[in-house]
């Protein structure tokens, strides 16, 4: 697949000229078990020396997934809700931990998810919570901290580093999937423009460059075009003055 990366490469040159460093990270959502797609994800991460923060659905996560993750340093397990079930009314956007759900029910599921991840991964469980659909009731922040989470990850540049004390927001910023059309790759020129503009905003201080710049993927639904984009994106970003975030 031919993608014109020149706008991104030009922006990367400006980063080098400015002697700036880009913190980079990769989050992939919805894992529950080992699959051929997971192996492809691990292979790309290994080839590019970029770890993947794998957002795992605790209710359905298997011991086989735990065992596979234990065999590679390139997969970092984080918690992806509890069951990935929406509790929103039919006329509202999907959310498992949205504001329209009784907060007591949300807290119970947060505890269930944390306990399951702890049972599976022990000290290997990382203290990041990823709400399904990237939506969460802000009133749950203090409960996330009480349960033991240090980081909350959703989508788009953060407005502030900490939602509350001790809970750092570390979002993702580039999602290559056309969710509303065909779940294939977004039109490549639009995607490249979005990436170049996101980097420019960071370079100019319009968004927070202390926040790791995040690629968001969903390995279970990738077609060939999305896999190809991910490979090309990581190859291009390795030309930038990056430091990989764990």
C-alpha positions as CSV (number, residue, x, y, z in Angstrom):
1,X,0.0,0.0,0.0
2,X,1.4,3.4,-1.0
3,X,1.1,6.1,1.6
4,X,2.6,9.5,1.1
5,X,4.4,10.1,4.4
6,X,6.2,13.3,3.2
7,X,4.1,15.7,5.5
8,X,5.0,13.6,8.5
9,X,8.6,13.3,7.5
10,X,8.8,17.1,7.0
11,X,7.4,17.6,10.5
12,X,9.9,15.1,11.9
13,X,12.7,17.1,10.4
14,X,11.4,20.2,12.3
15,X,11.6,18.2,15.5
16,X,15.2,17.3,14.9
17,X,15.9,21.0,14.1
18,X,14.3,22.1,17.4
19,X,16.2,19.4,19.3
20,X,12.9,18.1,20.8
21,X,12.2,14.5,21.9
22,X,8.9,12.8,21.3
23,X,7.7,10.2,23.9
24,X,5.9,7.5,22.0
25,X,3.7,4.7,23.1
26,X,1.4,2.0,21.6
27,X,-1.9,0.8,23.1
28,X,-3.9,-2.1,21.7
29,X,-7.4,-3.0,23.0
30,X,-9.8,-5.9,23.6
31,X,-7.4,-8.9,24.1
32,X,-8.7,-12.0,25.9
33,X,-6.7,-14.9,24.5
34,X,-3.8,-15.9,22.3
35,X,-4.6,-15.6,18.6
36,X,-2.9,-15.4,15.3
37,X,-3.5,-11.6,15.3
38,X,-1.8,-11.3,18.7
39,X,1.2,-13.1,17.3
40,X,1.3,-10.6,14.4
41,X,1.1,-7.7,16.9
42,X,4.0,-9.2,18.9
43,X,6.0,-9.7,15.8
44,X,5.6,-6.0,14.7
45,X,6.4,-4.8,18.2
46,X,9.5,-6.9,18.4
47,X,10.8,-5.9,15.0
48,X,10.4,-2.2,15.9
49,X,11.5,-2.4,19.5
50,X,8.3,-0.7,20.6
51,X,6.3,-2.4,23.4
52,X,2.5,-2.7,23.2
53,X,0.3,-1.9,26.2
54,X,-2.3,-4.6,25.8
55,X,-5.7,-3.6,27.2
56,X,-7.1,-6.9,28.4
57,X,-10.8,-7.5,29.2
58,X,-10.5,-9.1,32.6
59,X,-13.8,-11.1,32.8
60,X,-12.9,-13.1,29.7
61,X,-9.1,-13.2,29.9
62,X,-7.5,-16.6,29.8
63,X,-4.6,-18.2,31.6
64,X,-3.2,-19.0,28.1
65,X,-3.1,-15.2,27.4
66,X,-1.2,-14.7,30.6
67,X,1.3,-17.5,29.7
68,X,1.9,-16.0,26.2
69,X,2.5,-12.5,27.6
70,X,5.0,-13.9,30.0
71,X,7.1,-15.1,27.1
72,X,7.8,-11.6,25.6
73,X,9.0,-8.3,27.0
74,X,7.0,-6.5,24.2
75,X,3.6,-6.9,25.7
76,X,2.6,-4.9,28.8
77,X,-0.8,-5.9,30.3
78,X,-3.2,-3.2,31.4
79,X,-6.9,-3.4,32.5
80,X,-9.7,-2.8,30.0
81,X,-12.8,-2.4,32.0
82,X,-14.4,-5.5,33.3
83,X,-16.7,-7.2,30.7
84,X,-16.6,-4.6,27.9
85,X,-20.4,-4.4,28.1
86,X,-22.2,-1.1,27.4
87,X,-24.6,0.1,30.1
88,X,-25.7,3.2,28.1
89,X,-29.3,3.8,27.0
90,X,-29.8,2.9,23.4
91,X,-29.9,6.5,22.3
92,X,-26.5,7.3,23.8
93,X,-22.9,6.4,23.0
94,X,-21.5,3.1,24.3
95,X,-19.9,3.2,27.7
96,X,-19.2,0.5,30.4
97,X,-18.4,3.1,33.1
98,X,-20.5,6.1,31.9
99,X,-22.1,8.7,34.0
100,X,-25.6,7.3,33.5
101,X,-24.8,4.1,35.3
102,X,-25.2,3.8,39.1
103,X,-21.7,4.6,40.5
104,X,-21.9,1.7,43.0
105,X,-22.3,-0.8,40.1
106,X,-19.3,0.8,38.3
107,X,-17.2,0.6,41.4
108,X,-18.0,-3.1,41.9
109,X,-17.0,-3.9,38.3
110,X,-13.7,-1.9,38.8
111,X,-12.9,-4.0,41.8
112,X,-13.8,-7.2,39.9
113,X,-11.5,-6.2,37.0
114,X,-8.6,-5.3,39.2
115,X,-8.9,-8.5,41.2
116,X,-9.0,-10.7,38.1
117,X,-6.0,-8.9,36.6
118,X,-4.1,-9.3,39.8
119,X,-4.9,-13.0,39.9
120,X,-3.7,-13.4,36.4
121,X,-0.6,-11.2,36.4
122,X,0.3,-10.6,40.0
123,X,3.1,-8.0,40.2
124,X,3.2,-8.0,36.4
125,X,-0.2,-6.1,36.3
126,X,0.5,-2.5,35.4
127,X,-1.4,0.3,37.1
128,X,-3.2,1.7,34.0
129,X,-7.0,1.6,33.5
130,X,-8.4,1.8,30.0
131,X,-12.2,2.3,30.0
132,X,-14.0,0.6,27.0
133,X,-15.0,3.0,24.3
134,X,-12.6,5.5,26.0
135,X,-15.4,6.9,28.1
136,X,-15.6,7.1,31.9
137,X,-17.6,8.9,34.6
138,X,-15.1,11.5,36.0
139,X,-16.5,10.8,39.5
140,X,-14.8,7.4,39.4
141,X,-11.3,8.9,39.4
142,X,-10.9,8.8,43.2
143,X,-12.1,5.2,43.2
144,X,-9.5,4.2,40.5
145,X,-6.8,5.6,42.8
146,X,-8.2,3.8,45.9
147,X,-8.1,0.5,43.9
148,X,-4.5,1.1,42.9
149,X,-4.4,2.7,39.5
150,X,-1.9,5.4,38.7
151,X,-2.8,6.0,35.1
152,X,-6.1,6.5,33.1
153,X,-6.0,6.2,29.3
154,X,-8.7,7.4,26.9
155,X,-8.4,9.1,23.5
156,X,-7.3,12.6,22.2
157,X,-4.8,15.0,23.8
158,X,-5.3,15.4,27.5
159,X,-6.4,18.8,28.9
160,X,-4.5,18.3,32.2
161,X,-1.8,15.9,33.3
162,X,-3.7,14.8,36.4
163,X,-7.5,14.3,36.7
164,X,-7.0,14.2,40.4
165,X,-3.8,13.8,42.5
166,X,-2.0,10.5,41.7
167,X,-4.0,9.6,38.6
168,X,-2.1,10.6,35.5
169,X,-3.9,10.9,32.2
170,X,-2.0,9.1,29.4
171,X,-4.1,9.1,26.2
172,X,-3.9,7.8,22.7
173,X,-4.0,10.1,19.7
174,X,-3.9,8.2,16.4
175,X,-6.6,5.6,15.6
176,X,-6.3,4.3,12.0
177,X,-9.6,2.5,12.0
178,X,-12.7,3.9,10.1
179,X,-15.2,2.8,12.8
180,X,-18.3,4.4,11.3
181,X,-17.8,3.2,7.7
182,X,-16.2,-0.1,7.1
183,X,-13.7,-0.7,10.0
184,X,-10.9,-0.7,7.5
185,X,-8.2,2.0,7.2
186,X,-9.1,5.7,7.3
187,X,-8.4,7.4,4.0
188,X,-4.6,7.7,4.1
189,X,-4.3,11.4,3.2
190,X,-6.6,12.2,6.0
191,X,-4.7,10.0,8.4
192,X,-1.3,11.5,7.4
193,X,-2.7,15.0,7.8
194,X,-4.0,14.1,11.3
195,X,-0.6,12.7,12.3
196,X,1.4,15.7,11.0
197,X,-0.9,18.2,12.7
198,X,-0.8,16.3,16.0
199,X,3.0,16.4,15.9
200,X,3.0,20.1,14.9
201,X,0.6,21.0,17.8
202,X,3.1,19.3,20.2
203,X,6.1,21.0,18.7
204,X,4.4,24.5,19.0
205,X,3.2,23.8,22.6
206,X,-0.5,23.8,21.7
207,X,-0.8,20.3,23.2
208,X,1.3,18.7,26.0
209,X,4.4,17.0,24.7
210,X,5.0,15.5,28.1
211,X,2.1,13.2,27.4
212,X,3.3,10.1,25.4
213,X,2.1,10.3,21.8
214,X,-0.2,7.2,21.5
215,X,-1.0,4.9,18.6
216,X,-4.3,3.0,19.3
217,X,-5.0,-0.3,17.6
218,X,-7.4,-3.2,17.8
219,X,-5.5,-6.3,16.6
220,X,-8.5,-8.6,16.5
221,X,-10.2,-6.6,13.7
222,X,-7.2,-5.5,11.6
223,X,-7.3,-6.1,7.9
224,X,-4.2,-6.1,5.7
225,X,-4.4,-2.3,5.1
226,X,-4.4,-1.6,8.8
227,X,-1.5,-3.9,9.5
228,X,0.4,-2.3,6.7
229,X,-0.2,1.1,8.1
230,X,0.9,0.1,11.5
231,X,4.2,-1.2,10.1
232,X,4.8,1.9,8.0
233,X,3.8,4.2,10.9
234,X,6.4,2.6,13.3
235,X,9.1,2.7,10.6
236,X,8.5,6.4,10.0
237,X,8.3,7.2,13.7
238,X,11.6,5.5,14.4
239,X,13.2,8.3,12.2
240,X,11.9,10.8,14.8
241,X,13.7,11.7,18.0
242,X,11.6,9.3,20.0
243,X,11.8,7.6,23.4
244,X,9.5,4.6,23.9
245,X,7.2,4.9,26.9
246,X,6.5,2.0,29.2
